[in-house]
Amino acid sequence: MKKAVFVLLITASVILGANAFAGDDAVLAKVGDKIITVAGFNRFIDSFPPDKQKFILDNPKGKETLLRRIVQVMTLSDVARAKGMDKDERIKQQLDYYVNEILAQELLKQELAKISITDEDLKAYYKANEDTFKVPEMVKARHILISAGKSAGADEKKKAMEKAEELLKRIKAGEDFAKLAAEFSDDKGSKEKGGDLGSFGRGRMVKPFEEAVFALKPGEVSGLVETQFGFHIIKVEEKTAAGIEPFEQAKGKVRNRLMDEMAKEKSKTFIENVMKEAKSEIHPELLQSGKQQ
C-alpha cells in the first residue's frame, strides 16, 4: 500500500506539476505556490484502484494520513529539485519508469472498461462451472458455555456441570435461550449476541461440539456437550443441506470470476498485440549469458 501511494504521488507530481491537485474549491494545503484543494484531493483518491480507495475511505484517519503524506512528498521533492536531483540520470530513469507504469495501467484500465457481461454470459459460465459453486452442509446455531477447562479440578468441574444442568432445565421449561446466553455464557465472543455463532460448516468447531450440533434439527436444543472448554448447551436455528449454490445467490461470485477471467485474457491479448505492432523486442537470454552491457 505504502509503495503504491508513493509511486502515485511521485508520478502525479511529475505528470501534473504545480496543478496536480488544483481546483476551484476550499484549499486543504499549500506547498510553496502549489495548492491542494478538496476537489483535487478527491480526484487523486479516485485514481487509486478500488481496493486502495476502500482502504483509505474505511480508515477513520486514512484521508488525513494520505494528505499529510502528499504534502511531505511534494515538499521534499521541491527541495530535491532545488538541489538539481531531478537532473540525475539514475533518478530520471526511475521517474520515467513510474510515469510509464501509470500510463500503461491507465491504458489497460480503459481497455478493460470495454468488457461487457450479460446475464446470458453469467448463466452460461455458471452452468459450465457448477461444480465450483458447491456449498457444504451448514448450520446456524447458538450456544451457552459454562467454562471448565483442562486445568479445572474435580470440584470446579462439578460446579460447572451443575450450573449448566440448571440452565438446561430453565431452557426446557420455556425460558429464552438468547437471554440466558447473554446473562450466563462464558463465551465472550458470542455472549453479547445471545450466544449466536452465526452459520458454519464442518471443520470449524471442536469434534464433540461439531458432532452434537450437526445431529440436531432446527429448533432443537442439545443436552450438555462437554469439550476442552467446558460444558455447552447448543440450539440449532437453521440447517442447509450440501448442494450447489443457486444461481441468483451465486450471481455476484459468478460475475467476479468471469470478469477476472475475461480481464486476464483481454489484458494478455491486448498487450501482445500492442507489443507486436510496436515491434517490441525482449532478449532475456542476455541476462544469463554474461553479455549484459
N, C-alpha and C positions, 0 to 999 in steps of 0.2 A: 504493500500500500504506500509506504513512505517513498520508495523508489519511483513508483508510478507518478505520484504527486510531484516529486522533484523534477522528473523529466518533463511533465506537462508545464510546470512553472517556467523552467528554462526555455522550453520551446515557445510558449506564449510570449515571453519577453523578446525572443529573437524574431519571431514572425510579426508580432503586432506592435513592437516597440512601445513608445510612450502612450499609445492609445489602447493598449491591451485590455484595460478594464474601464475605459471611458464610457460615459453615459450622461443622460440628462437629469438624473435624479440625485438623491442625497449622497454625499461623499462619505464613504466608510473610512478611507485612509488616504494619506498622501506620502509620496516618496519623491522629494525634490519637486519637479514640475509635473510629475505623473500623479494621476488620481485613480482611486478605486471606488467606483460607485456601487450602489446596491444592485442595479441592473447588470452592470458589467461583471460583478462578482457572481451573480446567479447564472449568467450566461456561461461563465467559466465552469461552474459546477455542472451545468448541462452538458459540457463537453466530455465529462467523465463517463465511463461505462456504467450501466445501470447498477451493478453491484457496488461500485465505488460510491455512486451517488447515495445509495441506500445507507451505506456505512456512515457517510458524513451526516446525512439528514437524521438518522436514527440516534446518533450520538449527541446527547444534550449539548456538549461543548464542541461538537465537530466543526461547525461553521466558524466559530471563533478561533479554533486551533488552526484551521486552514487559512483564515485571513491573516493571522499573525505570521504563519509560515510564508505566505505570499509577500508580505511586507519585508520580512527578513531577507528572503531570497532576492527581491528587487533591490533592496538597499545594498546588500553585499555585492551583487552583480554590478551595480553602478560604480562601486569602489574598485572592483576588478577592472572594469573598462577604463576608469581613470588611470589605472596603472598600466594600461595597454595590454592586459592579459588576453583580451579578445582577439588580438593580432597574432598570438602564439599559434603556430601551425597545428600543434597537437590538440589544443583546445578547439580551434576552428574545425578540425576534423570531427571531434566529438559532437560539437554543436550541429554540424551538417548532418551527422547520423541521426541525432534526436529529431531534427526537423523532418528528415526523410521518413523516419519511422512514424511520426504522427501523420504526415501526409498520406503515407501508404495505408495506415489504419483508417483514415477518413475515406479514402478511395474505396477500400473494401467495404466499409460500412454502407456507403451509398449503393454499392453493387448488391449487397445482401438485402438492402431495404426493398429491392425489386422482387424478392421472393414472395409468392402468393400461395396460400394454402387454403383449399376449400374444404367443406365438410365431407365431400366425397373422398378427398385425399386422406383425411383423417380416418374415415371409416375403412378405407382400403388398407391403410397402414395397420390399423388396429386388428383387422381380420387376419392379415398376413403375419402378425406378431402376437397373436392371442396368448401364446404360452408365456410370454414375458410379462403378462398382466395378471398372473396368478396371485391370489391372496390367500394367506394361511387362515386356519381357524382362529377366530378372535373372540375375546371375551371382555366385557366391561364389568368391573366389579368394585366393591367397597370392602374395606376390612377394618377390624379393630385389633390392635396389637397390645397385648399386655406383656411387657418385657420380662424375660428370664433368660439371659444369655448363657453361654457356655461356662462362664465363671460363677454363675449363681449356685448357692448352696441348696441343700435339700429343703430347708425351711423357706427360703426365698422363693424357690420354685413352686412349693406347695401353695404359698400365699398367692402367687401369680395365677396359678391354675384355679384356685377358689374364686378369685376376683373375676376371671374370665368366665367361669361357670355361672356366676351370679348375673353377669351381663347377658349371657346367652339366655338365661331364664327370662330376663326382662324383655329381650327381643322377641322371644317366643310368645310372651304374654301380650305383645302388640305395641311395645314402645318403639319409637322411631329410631331406626338403625343409625342414620346420619347424625342425629343429635347425640346419641350415646357415644359415637365415634369421636365427635368434636369435643366431648367432655372427658372421655376416659382413655382414648387410644394413646399409646406411647410412640406411635409413628409420626414424628414431627412433619414429615413430608406430605402426609395426607390428612392429618388431624384437622387442620383448619378447613379442609374441604369435605368434612363429614366422612372421612375415610376413603374418598374417591381416588381410585388408582388409574382411572381412565381405561382405555382399551389397550390390550396387549395380546401377543401370541405366545406360543410355546417357546421355552428357552429364555424367557425374561425373568422368571421367578425361581426361587429355590425349589427343588424337586417335590417335597411334601406339599408345599403350597400349590404348585402347578397341578399336581395330581388331583388335589381336592377341588380347586376352582373349575377345572375343565370337566369334572364329574357332575357338577351342579347344573340344574336347569335355570333359566331366567326366573327370578323371583325367589329362588330357594336360598336358604341360609345353612351354612355348614355347621357341623359340631365343632369342637375345639380341634385346631390343627396345630401341632407342635413343630416348630422349626428351631434352628440355632438361635433365632432372635427371641423366642418366647412362644406365647400361645395366641393364635389368630382365630377370629371369627370372621367368616367371609360371606358376603352376599353378592350373588351374580345378578346383574341388571339386564344385560343383553348378551346374546351369543350370535356369532356369524359363522356359518359353515365355510370351509375352504372351497375355493372355486375361482372363477375368472371374474375380475373386476368389471362391472357393467360399463359399456362404452361411455355413457353420459357421465358416470362417476370418474372414469379414467381419462376423459377428454383433454383435460389440461396437461396430463403427463404425455398423452399421445402427441399433442401439438408440440410440446417442448422437445420430445425425442425426434420427431420428424423434422422440426425446424433445425435442430442441431445437425442431423444427418445431411439435410439439404444445404445448409450453410457450409459444412465442411467440403462437400462435393463441389459446390459452386465456387468456393474460395480456391480450391485446388485447380479447377478448370480455368478460372479467370486468371490466376497467377501464371499458369503455364502458357496460356495464350498471349498474355501481355509480354512475358519474357521472350517468347518466340518472335513476336512482332518487333520487339526492341532489339532482337539479335543478341540477347544477353548470353554471356558465357561464364562457366564456372569450371575451374581446374583443381579440384580438391586433392588430386594425386601429388601436386607440388608441395602440399603441406607435410607429406610423409617422406618425400624424396630428398630432402635437404637442399632443394634448389630455390628456397624462398629468397627473395631479394631483400 
